[in-house]
Amino acid sequence: MSIGNLLNRFQVYFFVLLVTFLSCGEKQNKPVDKNDVKLVSYGEVDLYQSEVHKSTDHMDGDSLSLQSSYIQQWLEDQVFLAEAEKRLSKENHYEINDLVRDYKNSLIGLRYEQALLKDFMDEQISEEEHINYYNDHSEDYRLNESLIKIRIIKVKADSPGLEKFWDDWKKNDPSLIKKYVKDKASLDFDQSKYWKRLSDVKVILPNSIQKKMSFKKNSTHQENVDGYEYFVRIFDRLDEGEIAPYSYVSNQIKKVLLHKKEIRFIKRYKDELLKKAIDGKSVKYYN
């Protein structure tokens, strides 16, 4: 394999390592804890005990062995970086420096935005804003799978009073079955007021019930499986392609609106900073 192909193959690796190399100078400028222990040096770059601990504390194994392995890897990286520094062309150096600068600037900007947005998070988005956005963008919330409102009750097949319970169950009056469910049910999956994905609900039911049920709106089903009696009621259903109900997507809408507000907030802040810089004669235009 030619040197050119080898360099192309490891282009990303070179970049990652060179980012580490170019940041080494900054690390040396950081204040060093007087109690920290210098373990090894290569050229003008030092490795301290604290850095080794930070990188290996989460690893399992003998601490001395981990430290020894880390030092070995660190030295290999430093020597490799020094060799890469000598071998790469000036054009590559310029390109890498530009990439590192852009990446560093992006990170600094992102961290500062995050700090600014911590205070901004206190801003509330009204329910009216949520609903208005939903009404204006409802077409964006068409379902890609069916939703249902359902209740599943599972009772041991030898439990007394099952026939009466089934009669009460079909009447769809929660007050009639409340005590029986509390005393006898080993499972009461009550999602009668909340939309759930049909695919998520099906996994709760035995395969035999899944195959027999139509899962149609206002349908009921009773079946004995492996010594248990299952009672299932479908209260409502929406199919793929229909518009999702507001209650199901309200959290998504909240995130969208908050993100839009964050963008506007950062834009205003940047505009204010720029205006301040222009007013303070810090900005110069050249024709």
Secondary structure in CASP SS format (residue, H / E / C, confidence):
PFRMAT SS
TARGET T0000
AUTHOR 0000-0000-0000
METHOD secondary structure of the structure
MODEL  1
M C 1.00
S C 1.00
I H 1.00
G H 1.00
N H 1.00
L H 1.00
L H 1.00
N H 1.00
R H 1.00
F C 1.00
Q H 1.00
V H 1.00
Y H 1.00
F H 1.00
F H 1.00
V H 1.00
L H 1.00
L H 1.00
V H 1.00
T H 1.00
F H 1.00
L H 1.00
S H 1.00
C H 1.00
G H 1.00
E H 1.00
K H 1.00
Q H 1.00
N H 1.00
K C 1.00
P C 1.00
V C 1.00
D C 1.00
K C 1.00
N C 1.00
D C 1.00
V C 1.00
K E 1.00
L E 1.00
V E 1.00
S E 1.00
Y E 1.00
G C 1.00
E C 1.00
V E 1.00
D E 1.00
L E 1.00
Y E 1.00
Q H 1.00
S H 1.00
E H 1.00
V H 1.00
H H 1.00
K H 1.00
S H 1.00
T H 1.00
D C 1.00
H C 1.00
M C 1.00
D C 1.00
G C 1.00
D C 1.00
S H 1.00
L H 1.00
S H 1.00
L H 1.00
Q H 1.00
S H 1.00
S H 1.00
Y H 1.00
I H 1.00
Q H 1.00
Q H 1.00
W H 1.00
L H 1.00
E H 1.00
D H 1.00
Q H 1.00
V H 1.00
F H 1.00
L H 1.00
A H 1.00
E H 1.00
A H 1.00
E H 1.00
K H 1.00
R H 1.00
L C 1.00
S C 1.00
K H 1.00
E H 1.00
N H 1.00
H H 1.00
Y H 1.00
E H 1.00
I H 1.00
N H 1.00
D H 1.00
L H 1.00
V H 1.00
R H 1.00
D H 1.00
Y H 1.00
K H 1.00
N H 1.00
S H 1.00
L H 1.00
I H 1.00
G H 1.00
L H 1.00
R H 1.00
Y H 1.00
E H 1.00
Q H 1.00
A H 1.00
L H 1.00
L H 1.00
K H 1.00
D H 1.00
F H 1.00
M C 1.00
D C 1.00
E C 1.00
Q C 1.00
I C 1.00
S C 1.00
E H 1.00
E H 1.00
E H 1.00
H H 1.00
I H 1.00
N H 1.00
Y H 1.00
Y H 1.00
N H 1.00
D H 1.00
H C 1.00
S H 1.00
E H 1.00
D H 1.00
Y H 1.00
R E 1.00
L C 1.00
N C 1.00
E C 1.00
S C 1.00
L E 1.00
I E 1.00
K E 1.00
I E 1.00
R E 1.00
I E 1.00
I E 1.00
K E 1.00
V E 1.00
K E 1.00
A C 1.00
D C 1.00
S C 1.00
P C 1.00
G C 1.00
L H 1.00
E H 1.00
K H 1.00
F H 1.00
W H 1.00
D H 1.00
D H 1.00
W H 1.00
K H 1.00
K C 1.00
N C 1.00
D C 1.00
P H 1.00
S H 1.00
L H 1.00
I H 1.00
K H 1.00
K H 1.00
Y H 1.00
V H 1.00
K H 1.00
D H 1.00
K H 1.00
A E 1.00
S E 1.00
L E 1.00
D E 1.00
F E 1.00
D E 1.00
Q E 1.00
S E 1.00
K E 1.00
Y E 1.00
W E 1.00
K E 1.00
R E 1.00
L H 1.00
S H 1.00
D H 1.00
V H 1.00
K H 1.00
V C 1.00
I C 1.00
L C 1.00
P C 1.00
N H 1.00
S H 1.00
I H 1.00
Q H 1.00
K H 1.00
K H 1.00
M C 1.00
S C 1.00
F C 1.00
K C 1.00
K C 1.00
N C 1.00
S C 1.00
T E 1.00
H E 1.00
Q E 1.00
E E 1.00
N E 1.00
V E 1.00
D C 1.00
G C 1.00
Y E 1.00
E E 1.00
Y E 1.00
F E 1.00
V E 1.00
R E 1.00
I E 1.00
F E 1.00
D E 1.00
R E 1.00
L E 1.00
D C 1.00
E C 1.00
G C 1.00
E C 1.00
I E 1.00
A C 1.00
P C 1.00
Y H 1.00
S H 1.00
Y H 1.00
V H 1.00
S H 1.00
N H 1.00
Q H 1.00
I H 1.00
K H 1.00
K H 1.00
V H 1.00
L H 1.00
L H 1.00
H H 1.00
K H 1.00
K H 1.00
E H 1.00
I H 1.00
R H 1.00
F H 1.00
I H 1.00
K H 1.00
R H 1.00
Y H 1.00
K H 1.00
D H 1.00
E H 1.00
L H 1.00
L H 1.00
K H 1.00
K H 1.00
A H 1.00
I H 1.00
D H 1.00
G C 1.00
K C 1.00
S C 1.00
V C 1.00
K C 1.00
Y C 1.00
Y C 1.00
N C 1.00
END
